[in-house]
Amino acid sequence: MRKGIIDRFEGVYAVVEIEGQTEDILKSILPKEAKSGDTLIFKDNEILIDKNDSKKRKEDIQQLMDDLFED
């Protein structure tokens, strides 16, 4: 099982960071609700969104931004 994070979308591809490397993956094979910042799980012939990890990463990033721009 591998995990990756969607960095961005470019045309028909999602640019996904997996183990420090980026891979272009066709958007059409990703879950329809996939968005930038989501954590993906590559398991067998299936690609799933790790909703818990995606949520935690989003909260962590928001906290870092709040700390950075705090008065």
Helices and strands as residue ranges (DSSP letters): E 2-10, E 13-18, E 21-26, G 27-29, E 39-43, E 46-49, H 51-68
